[in-house]
């Protein structure tokens, strides 16, 4: 196996430090279903999900992130009732945020915990 190592990449528009590129690539991504049996629709670097209760799921990573200071960007999906749900992902107030697990809490427009049909989360290191 060969390894290519770069400190910068150059294009006709100039150079881009490889650290900038590394930081813009998500380290993990998931699209899952919380309604009924919690299940993964598609993912990258996610080993499993754990249903904690209504609107709360732990996302378990296959490979640990370098530290717990990552960004978890998310979208809520629909709860089949109000059709508007919001995600709190990786917030200490939501519970767990470590290098291997991130708790995802979802609420509907009324502010109540709600299982949703298509929450998504992407994890990026900072």
N, C-alpha and C positions, 0 to 999 in steps of 0.2 A: 504494500500500500504506500502511496506517495502522499506527502503533506506539502501544501503550498502555504507559505507564511508571508503576509503582507503587513506593512504598517500604514500604508496609504494606497488608495486606488486612484488612478487618474483617468479622466475622460476629457473630451474636448472642452467641457465647461470648467475644468479645474480638478483639484484633488479633493478627496473625501477621506478623512481618517477612518480606518477600519473599526475603531471603537464606536464611531457614530453609526455605522452600519450594524454592528453587533447589538447596540442598544435599541435599534428600531425593529428588530426581529423578535416576535413573541417567543417566549421560552416554553409556553404551554397554551393550549386553546381547548375549549370544550363547548359543545352544543348538546344540551341534555333535556330530558323530560322529567318533570317532578310529579305529574299527575298520575295517580295509580302507583305502579311500581316504578321507582326512579330508575332511569336508564340513560345511557350515553348514546346519543345519535351519531356523533362524530367527535374525534378529539386528536390532539397531538400532545405527547408527554403527560397524559393523564392515565393513571392505572385503574382508578375506580371512583365511584361516588358513594357517599353514605347518607342515607335519608335520616336526618336528625329529628324532624317533625314538620308540621305544616309550614311551608315556605322556607325551610332551612335545610341546606345540603352541604356536606363537606366534600370538597374536590381534592382528591389525593393524587399527588404527582408521582410519575414513574421515576424521574431523575430530579433530585433536589436542586432548588435554585441556590445561587451563591450566598444569598442572605435574605432576610425577611423584609427588606426595604424595597420590595417590588411594587409595581403598579398593577392592579387588577381592574381592567376596563371591562364593562359589562353592559348587557342589554336585557331587559326583563321579559319580553314576550307577552303572552295573554293568559289570563286565568279562566278563560271561557265564561266570565261573568261581566266584568267591567272592561275587559280587553286592554287595560292599561296596567302594567305592573312595573315596578322599579326594583333595581337590585342594589344591595349593599354588599360588595364583595371585598373581602380582605380587610375590612375595617375592624379594628380591635373591639369596637362596640358590638360588632356582629359575632364576636367570639374568637375563633381560632384563626391565627395567621402565622404560619411557620414556613420554613423552607420546603416542607413536603405536603402541607395541608392548608387549604384556605376555606373558611366557612363562608358560604354564600347565603344571604338572607334576602327574601323577596317579599315585598308588600304591594298591595293593590292601591288604587287611587284613593281609597278611603283610609289608607294607612294600616290596614290589617294584614297580618301574615297570610300569604296565599301561595299555593302550589301553582306553577305555571307550566305551559306546554312547550316553551322553547327558550329558556334562558341561555345566554351565552356569556362566556368569560374568556378574556385573553390576558395572559400574564407577561409582563415585560420587566426586565431588571433595570434598575436605575443606578 
